[in-house]
Amino acid sequence: MPPALPPEDRGRSPYTGWTRDHWTALADRMLSAVAPYRSPGGALIGLPGPASSSGIRSDGLEGFARTFLLAGFRVAGEQGADPSGLLETYARGLAAGTDPHSPEAWPRPDRLGQAKVEAASVALVLQLTRPWLWDRLDDAVRERVLDWLGSVVGQDYPPINWVWFRIVVESFLREAGGTFSVADIEQDLAVHASLRRPGGWLSDGQERAYDHYTGWALHLYPLLWTRLFDVTGTLCPPLLRKRWEEDLAAYLDDAVRLVGADGSPLLQGRSLTYRFATAAPLWVGAVSGAGGQAPGLLRRAASGMLRHFTDRGALEPDGLLTLGWHREWPGLRQSYSGPGSPYWAAKGMLGLMLPADHPVWTAAEEPLPVEVGDVARVVAAPGWLVSARASDGIALVVNHGTDHADPGDACADSPLYARLGYSTATVPPLTGPTTADPIDNSVAVLDHAGRATHRSGFSTVYVRELPGGAVAGCSRGPVHWVDTAGDDTPDHGSGRRGPVVAGPLVTVVSVLRDGVEVRLVRLDPPPGRSGAPSLSWRAVRLGGWPVAAATVPESRSSTGRATCAEAATPELRSRVRDLSGFTRSGVSAENGTSPLARWTAVPWLSTAGPAPLGRVLAAVVTLDRGSAAAPDPALLVRATEDGGHRVTVAWPDGRRSVVAVPAPG
């Protein structure tokens, strides 16, 4: 049995019951759990599991560096008190890992890309714990560490979140007497500036790559850098720091609305195996004082995330984090994922560097936005419509701007980026047939073999707020069939590639209110064609939310005057209902394709044949916690077209939302 956690404190923490004592207890358990896998010299932590594409020596370095983060936060928060001897243990590893003649020598950053990532964690903790570790190392060890870290100087780094790894390393070298390059740091800061987007968001590259890397990397490092290193006024003028503070405040204002009442973060984007690393930007707000959110809200959100995973077995049975989401699920790994990769979750425990008397630990927890009332918001940069209901605590986004691709690209859809919807309670099937033929949260054109089109490369037409608490978004693009059978490139989150067959131009409009989406669809000839005599397809299919359960979810469907389909578990209900043009329905069930549970089911609607070009199809798409037998107020939603490509949605309370389904051009 795992060691018992401290008693809950519902006075200070009325929502989670957790205090700093719970965080320290879990940190200590996580660090103790990796001890049996530490090499004799301490430089490598070789955790069980399949090797990454970088190899087992790199994986051992990763295990060292990422748990070193957690040990550093733990000791720093105690102002150097270290009764367990954590820093002494990691000091042995530093000596062995940086010794080129040691059997445990680390791969050098100038020879292996993954070592560039891990070097940043090493440098960050050396700076954070400098009086208690770096200043006490032997001169020979310090020289070897500086040499190993110094191999990053002048190296190529991809223009994504990786630039911060070099900034951190060279900033440590600058202060510790090593070789560094101001030009490198300035170049990397320029890359970061190029990734800035409206509303405090950052894209992890020039593609539309919006995901948790915005928070656990691109917002984590800048303000931590200005706190830990002497860069203000030289490398970081006051106006630049102020800009970063404003960006973080705007981002966190959105981020706290993307957390479910059960503590789950949004299941979207790559590297989800880092789990509660999603709490990292919250702690940056507390550490820097620049997040604009109350300390009690920051801790409530962060503790909610950590408890969400702990309560669902992420550290069971032996205290190790495995590749997976709640528990181990190898299908979640990407090619760069090794057994030590999940320990980037340590970033989500950054708050431990703050002492026990810091306001973020002493303030009473404050409720999440979804616990105060319903949420409706447009997040312009990723093209997301955000909705959350206090009645069920689910936060969801309808996606009209993110696909991990560029406009006009013709790759397959990445399940974790290009779907029309993501939530804190569902995840798209990540393996199996629907990765090539999307069903969940999709609008797909089916060819005569039943293959579904992909939408990556679409363009965002608009995302906007409407009167009466509704939000609306529109995206459009030529859909395409992609044969990805021959693509064996490493999985870094993007969609697969292969021979492409072009399909029609598809416009999708979403009107979202109180978690209920009215989804409107229009097909037109591809650009440059006045008609479509050479295009042929069988039907148009619209998929709803995927729900997961240990057994096959309950399902029902009907056709005729009330064409609809529904999949329900004891916790969730997903429903799609025709408003105009869909005459067939069903539920697709898959086994073993989700990290949430064994079975996943998705309700869908389709047309009986090729939809007429220029006609608007319409359906209601819902996800809630109602049972299959419970009434659904979304059944009262209606939509009418005025013939001029404007649609009026009538809601059950009598309010109306008017949106355009624009024709091409």
Disulfide bonds with the S-S distance in Angstrom:
none
